[in-house]
Amino acid sequence: MTAMTHTPMRVRAEIDLAALRANVRVLRARAPHAQLMAVVKSDAYGHGAVPCARAALDAGATWLGTATPQEALALRAAGFDGPLLCWLWTPGGPWGAAVEAGIDVAVSGMWALTEVVDAARALGRTARVQLKADTGLGRNGCQPADWPELVRHALAAEAEGTVSVTGLWSHFACADEPGHPSIAAQLALFHGLVAYAEKQGVAPEVRHIANSPATLTLPEAHFDLVRTGIAMYGVSPSPELGTSAELGLRPVMTLAASVALVKQVPAGHGVSYGHHYVTDRPTTLALIPAGYADGIPRHASGTAPVLVGGKWRRIAGRVAMDQFVVDLGEDGDTLEPGAEALLFGPGDRGEPTAEDWARAADTIAYEIVTRIGSRVPRVHMNEE
């Protein structure tokens, strides 16, 4: 779809796939000697996994990445048969289905290696395994002290033919904070753990540690592959790195709604639950039919901006489950129901950005776009 030609919706998330492709090209140029993994976990950060995966591959991405095995298997079911890594496993997960589908599975400890080896033996197949090291983030990944044991057992399974160790990888904790001392420490540790594994006989297809901020700012961390998530969707990984525009990225999502009601109210009129906002003059209120059930942060009540009638307005009172209110002031009495309200987007039309909403809600822009709920239709534009 190249233009909004349909009947106006209550609320909609317009996804500009041309912007996504352009962002992928920018990121590839930042890491010209590495392959690029398009991370499409959590329904592509709320943008729609299948269309975004297709657009990213069209623009030169060579890998796809997901968190859960269900996300990875859904991509295989949708016809994506290229390299695909899935990293968030729990005991009893669908290892066999992943092995059969040729999905690279991340292994962070002996329990996971045991389960994937058992699944591969049962199927008579070779599992594609990537060993993950905890170099300092303190989440998933094998502790350095346990790395020799994991490498030894992985090589034994490889000699048996049940696994192929296709990757060695890790994840930064503070790459979005330029100059943070943990960055150099993690990078040095990763070099050491990779060198150890390779000396023991591991011959990985890819070694990788760079996320979006590292892709943009740390060429020494690019190795064979970079994993780009939020930056691919045109959102800056952090204010310290610069705005989206300063990084050459364009936000992909625009969240818009149709004004449901416009009405005049007197001074002293309470607005929404708890009457945390009370009008101080006769004014015009506009009802925006989106709420926290749609992913609008309730903690943005009274603070988040919306472009309505050509001007920024702040949410008046509390965000409710399905709706919130903006005070249009004295110049709002000409607005009609059905007018467009722009919650956030690239900013081309003067609308707020996801970063503006993140500041208003005291969070990060990642959360703003990812939390938009499933009952908000995604309208994918510029698919060709």
Phi, psi and omega per residue, in radians:
M1 nan 2.296 -3.087
T2 -1.881 -0.186 3.138
A3 -2.681 2.792 3.135
M4 -1.462 1.598 -3.086
T5 -1.908 0.007 -3.068
H6 -1.538 3.026 3.038
T7 -1.083 2.338 -3.118
P8 -0.973 2.448 -3.117
M9 -1.726 2.805 3.030
R10 -0.917 -0.924 3.087
V11 -2.635 2.620 -3.083
R12 -2.672 2.631 3.014
A13 -1.956 1.904 3.118
E14 -1.496 2.208 -3.059
I15 -1.988 1.959 -3.080
D16 -1.576 1.737 -3.091
L17 -1.269 -0.390 3.031
A18 -1.133 -0.680 3.080
A19 -1.140 -0.695 3.120
L20 -1.094 -0.779 3.118
R21 -1.079 -0.710 3.114
A22 -1.109 -0.703 3.107
N23 -1.099 -0.723 3.110
V24 -1.071 -0.709 3.126
R25 -1.136 -0.670 3.079
V26 -1.087 -0.777 -3.117
L27 -1.188 -0.655 3.067
R28 -1.086 -0.666 3.122
A29 -1.171 -0.495 3.097
R30 -1.291 -0.415 3.141
A31 -2.290 1.165 -2.971
P32 -1.179 -0.330 -3.080
H33 -1.803 0.118 -3.130
A34 -2.102 2.659 2.952
Q35 -1.256 2.808 -3.137
L36 -2.091 2.223 3.023
M37 -1.692 2.175 3.033
A38 -1.536 1.979 -3.125
V39 -1.497 2.055 -3.062
V40 -2.123 0.529 3.075
K41 -1.147 2.849 3.118
S42 0.872 0.893 3.139
D43 0.936 0.818 3.140
A44 0.994 0.907 3.137
Y45 0.930 0.641 3.108
G46 1.510 0.069 -3.045
H47 -1.715 -0.172 -3.119
G48 1.826 1.809 -2.944
A49 -1.116 -0.817 -3.026
V50 -1.180 -0.900 3.118
P51 -1.094 -0.648 -3.124
C52 -1.244 -0.677 3.074
A53 -1.060 -0.770 3.141
R54 -1.091 -0.778 -3.133
A55 -1.129 -0.723 -3.139
A56 -1.117 -0.748 3.111
L57 -1.138 -0.663 3.085
D58 -1.042 -0.581 -3.087
A59 -1.554 0.049 3.021
G60 2.017 -0.025 3.009
A61 -1.099 2.551 -3.130
T62 -2.004 -0.325 3.104
W63 -2.145 2.734 2.920
L64 -2.061 2.617 3.128
G65 -2.338 2.420 3.081
T66 -2.322 2.856 3.022
A67 -1.473 -1.066 -2.989
T68 -1.606 2.665 3.072
P69 -1.101 -0.552 3.118
Q70 -1.096 -0.678 3.084
E71 -1.105 -0.756 -3.129
A72 -1.143 -0.770 -3.135
L73 -1.136 -0.591 3.093
A74 -1.137 -0.634 3.084
L75 -1.164 -0.722 3.073
R76 -1.071 -0.733 3.129
A77 -1.112 -0.485 3.126
A78 -1.451 -0.020 3.035
G79 1.825 0.087 3.116
F80 -1.472 1.965 -3.028
D81 -1.975 0.157 3.141
G82 -1.483 -3.009 -3.126
P83 -1.016 2.320 -3.024
L84 -2.592 2.161 3.141
L85 -1.939 2.394 3.072
C86 -2.213 2.262 -2.950
W87 -2.120 -0.126 -3.059
L88 -1.916 1.653 -3.063
W89 -1.958 2.627 3.010
T90 -2.244 2.752 -3.132
P91 -0.944 2.413 -3.134
G92 1.448 0.158 -3.129
G93 -1.145 2.994 -3.081
P94 -1.382 1.074 -3.110
W95 -1.058 -0.747 -3.105
G96 -1.074 -0.769 3.133
A97 -1.096 -0.674 3.127
A98 -1.181 -0.716 3.106
V99 -1.092 -0.806 3.131
E100 -1.069 -0.574 -3.098
A101 -1.492 -0.010 3.124
G102 1.217 0.509 3.129
I103 -1.494 2.354 3.008
D104 -1.269 2.220 -3.123
V105 -1.940 2.394 3.122
A106 -1.453 2.412 3.114
V107 -2.147 2.122 -3.094
S108 -1.981 -0.039 -3.113
G109 -2.923 3.008 -3.054
M110 -1.118 -0.639 -3.130
W111 -1.019 -0.713 -3.109
A112 -1.222 -0.719 3.103
L113 -1.081 -0.728 3.115
T114 -1.047 -0.776 -3.095
E115 -1.200 -0.675 -3.128
V116 -1.277 -0.607 3.076
V117 -1.121 -0.762 3.112
D118 -1.052 -0.733 -3.141
A119 -1.148 -0.727 3.140
A120 -1.139 -0.717 3.105
R121 -1.080 -0.762 -3.112
A122 -1.089 -0.573 -3.110
L123 -1.575 -0.272 -3.022
G124 1.190 0.563 -3.100
R125 -2.123 2.870 3.044
T126 -1.759 2.152 3.131
A127 -1.475 2.435 3.043
R128 -1.563 2.063 -2.992
V129 -2.171 2.369 3.005
Q130 -2.060 2.161 -3.107
L131 -1.476 2.206 -3.131
K132 -1.863 2.313 3.127
A133 -1.857 2.436 2.991
D134 -1.540 1.760 -3.132
T135 -1.639 0.096 3.088
G136 2.556 -0.096 3.112
L137 -1.289 -0.553 3.081
G138 1.371 0.376 3.049
R139 -1.940 -2.086 3.101
N140 -1.264 2.930 3.136
G141 1.949 2.640 -3.118
C142 -1.423 2.322 3.072
Q143 -1.115 2.505 -3.131
P144 -0.929 -0.621 -3.134
A145 -1.148 -0.468 -3.120
D146 -1.679 -0.084 -3.074
W147 -1.046 -0.790 3.142
P148 -1.012 -0.712 3.134
E149 -1.128 -0.777 -3.125
L150 -1.106 -0.764 3.124
V151 -1.090 -0.765 -3.117
R152 -1.054 -0.817 -3.112
H153 -1.239 -0.589 3.090
A154 -1.145 -0.706 3.105
L155 -1.171 -0.628 3.083
A156 -1.119 -0.723 3.100
A157 -1.170 -0.604 3.100
E158 -1.161 -0.709 3.104
A159 -1.111 -0.554 3.101
E160 -1.304 -0.359 -3.123
G161 1.630 0.127 -3.110
T162 -1.544 -0.410 3.067
V163 -2.351 2.753 2.924
S164 -2.174 2.094 -3.132
V165 -1.403 1.772 -3.018
T166 -1.644 -0.278 -3.079
G167 -2.705 2.697 2.988
L168 -2.236 2.271 -3.019
W169 -2.723 2.960 3.099
S170 -2.742 -3.034 -3.071
H171 -2.529 2.382 3.141
F172 -1.320 2.626 3.061
A173 -1.627 -0.642 -2.958
C174 -2.356 0.569 3.141
A175 -1.151 -0.293 3.100
D176 -1.489 0.081 3.092
E177 -2.108 1.570 -3.047
P178 -0.933 2.309 3.114
G179 1.496 -0.020 -3.141
H180 -1.080 2.317 -3.049
P181 -1.070 -0.412 -3.130
S182 -1.167 -0.422 -3.081
I183 -1.107 -0.939 -3.134
A184 -1.111 -0.654 -3.141
A185 -1.133 -0.771 3.127
Q186 -1.149 -0.720 -3.121
L187 -1.109 -0.744 3.117
A188 -1.120 -0.734 3.125
L189 -1.128 -0.708 3.130
F190 -1.093 -0.771 3.074
H191 -0.952 -0.774 -3.107
G192 -1.161 -0.728 -3.124
L193 -1.206 -0.658 3.076
V194 -1.129 -0.789 -3.134
A195 -1.060 -0.706 3.112
Y196 -1.078 -0.862 -3.100
A197 -1.077 -0.709 -3.127
E198 -1.219 -0.614 3.091
K199 -1.131 -0.548 3.112
Q200 -1.355 -0.239 3.088
G201 2.165 0.003 3.079
V202 -1.253 2.317 3.120
A203 -2.196 1.380 -3.022
P204 -1.263 2.649 2.993
E205 -1.266 -0.668 -3.090
V206 -2.438 2.511 2.973
R207 -2.127 2.327 -3.040
H208 -2.726 2.514 3.097
I209 -2.500 -0.293 -2.992
A210 -1.390 2.167 2.976
N211 -1.654 -2.868 -3.099
S212 -1.010 -0.924 -3.114
P213 -1.100 -0.632 3.111
A214 -1.201 -0.600 3.065
T215 -1.055 -0.690 -3.069
L216 -1.375 -0.490 -2.943
T217 -2.248 -0.181 -3.027
L218 -2.217 1.337 -3.131
P219 -1.018 -0.479 3.131
E220 -1.205 -0.170 -3.124
A221 -1.819 0.138 -3.014
H222 -1.337 -0.537 3.135
F223 0.812 -2.281 -3.084
D224 -1.651 -0.271 -2.960
L225 -2.722 2.432 2.985
V226 -2.036 2.540 -3.119
R227 -1.913 1.905 -3.079
T228 -1.893 2.131 3.098
G229 -1.932 -1.629 -2.975
I230 -1.035 -0.618 -3.113
A231 -1.130 -0.549 3.117
M232 -1.074 -0.492 -3.132
Y233 -1.616 0.191 3.010
G234 1.418 0.258 3.134
V235 -1.827 2.293 3.111
S236 -1.115 2.370 3.102
P237 -1.138 -0.415 3.099
S238 -2.950 2.602 3.098
P239 -1.026 -0.539 -3.120
E240 -1.130 -0.445 -3.140
L241 -1.501 -0.309 -3.105
G242 2.111 2.914 3.079
T243 -1.300 2.950 3.078
S244 -0.971 -0.807 -3.114
A245 -1.091 -0.718 -3.138
E246 -1.144 -0.456 3.120
L247 -1.584 -0.014 -3.138
G248 1.394 0.388 -3.082
L249 -1.958 2.674 3.123
R250 -2.148 2.166 3.094
P251 -0.967 2.389 -3.024
V252 -1.598 -0.533 -3.051
M253 -1.748 2.346 2.925
T254 -2.083 2.166 3.122
L255 -1.805 2.093 -3.058
A256 -2.304 2.726 3.108
A257 -2.489 2.803 3.035
S258 -1.715 2.225 3.112
V259 -1.027 2.232 -3.048
A260 -1.582 -0.478 -3.051
L261 -2.784 2.466 3.021
V262 -2.231 2.275 -3.126
K263 -2.646 2.646 3.093
Q264 -1.590 2.424 3.125
V265 -2.332 2.722 3.139
P266 -1.439 2.991 2.994
A267 -1.078 2.571 3.128
G268 1.437 0.241 -3.112
H269 -1.551 2.178 3.084
G270 -1.304 2.597 -3.083
V271 -2.236 2.091 3.048
S272 1.174 3.125 -3.005
Y273 -1.000 2.394 3.050
G274 1.393 -0.135 -3.122
H275 0.884 0.773 3.056
H276 -1.249 -0.250 3.037
Y277 -2.203 2.237 3.096
V278 -2.254 2.263 -3.088
T279 -1.122 2.435 3.140
D280 -1.765 0.113 -3.113
R281 -2.863 2.855 2.961
P282 -1.042 2.358 -3.039
T283 -2.711 3.126 3.125
T284 -2.035 2.280 3.107
L285 -1.889 2.535 3.047
A286 -2.122 2.372 -3.136
L287 -1.712 2.155 3.120
I288 -1.816 2.079 -2.985
P289 -1.476 1.049 3.060
A290 -2.567 2.480 -3.099
G291 -2.571 -2.841 -3.045
Y292 -1.196 -0.327 3.012
A293 -1.206 -0.313 3.089
D294 -1.699 -0.039 -3.128
G295 1.758 0.118 3.067
I296 -1.301 2.128 -3.063
P297 -1.106 2.206 3.080
R298 -1.125 -0.527 3.137
H299 -1.356 0.085 2.952
A300 -1.588 0.070 3.137
S301 -0.975 2.277 3.084
G302 1.338 -0.023 -3.042
T303 -2.237 -0.661 -2.961
A304 -1.259 2.506 -3.123
P305 -1.598 2.644 3.081
V306 -2.449 2.410 3.049
L307 -1.558 1.959 3.124
V308 -2.361 2.276 3.125
G309 1.069 0.546 3.074
G310 1.447 0.034 -3.118
K311 -2.331 2.653 3.000
W312 -1.246 2.299 3.020
R313 -2.189 2.604 3.081
R314 -1.662 2.574 3.044
I315 -1.021 2.262 -3.136
A316 -1.740 1.989 3.138
G317 1.401 -2.888 -3.034
R318 -1.356 2.504 2.914
V319 -1.287 2.236 3.100
A320 -1.730 -3.087 -3.058
M321 -1.074 -0.690 -3.002
D322 -2.119 -0.023 -2.992
Q323 -2.849 2.807 2.957
F324 -2.579 2.999 -3.023
V325 -2.143 2.515 2.942
V326 -2.128 2.546 3.099
D327 -1.614 2.023 -3.089
L328 -1.463 -0.245 -3.127
G329 1.302 -2.846 -3.043
E330 -1.259 -0.356 -3.076
D331 -1.665 0.196 -3.046
G332 -1.718 0.010 -3.015
D333 -1.306 -0.114 3.090
T334 -1.644 -0.133 -3.141
L335 -1.227 2.456 -3.115
E336 -1.932 2.600 2.981
P337 -0.967 2.497 -3.073
G338 1.687 -0.222 3.072
A339 -1.081 2.666 -3.100
E340 -1.452 2.362 2.984
A341 -1.988 2.176 3.123
L342 -1.791 1.985 -3.130
L343 -1.374 -0.881 3.017
F344 -2.765 2.820 -3.125
G345 -3.084 -2.784 -3.137
P346 -1.171 -0.384 -3.114
G347 1.725 0.002 -3.085
D348 -1.065 -0.575 -3.092
R349 -1.756 0.298 -3.127
G350 1.507 0.066 -3.107
E351 -1.339 2.754 3.035
P352 -1.091 2.870 3.055
T353 -1.897 2.970 3.056
A354 -1.062 -0.552 3.076
E355 -1.133 -0.646 3.079
D356 -1.089 -0.737 3.111
W357 -1.162 -0.652 3.129
A358 -1.087 -0.750 3.102
R359 -1.108 -0.711 -3.118
A360 -1.151 -0.567 -3.077
A361 -1.739 0.076 3.137
D362 0.967 0.909 3.124
T363 -2.531 -2.790 3.118
I364 -2.007 2.712 -3.078
A365 -1.137 -0.448 3.039
Y366 -0.890 -0.836 -3.064
E367 -1.191 -0.648 -3.089
I368 -1.029 -0.834 -3.100
V369 -1.364 -0.645 -3.048
T370 -1.245 -0.522 -3.053
R371 -1.415 -0.122 3.137
I372 -1.036 2.202 -2.897
G373 -1.366 2.978 -3.040
S374 -1.258 -0.313 3.132
R375 -1.466 -0.022 3.004
V376 -1.560 2.011 -3.130
P377 -1.132 2.437 3.004
R378 -1.651 2.188 3.115
V379 -1.910 1.845 -3.060
H380 -1.530 2.102 -3.077
M381 -1.894 2.649 3.092
N382 1.020 0.823 -3.110
E383 -1.214 -0.495 -3.118
E384 -1.578 nan nan
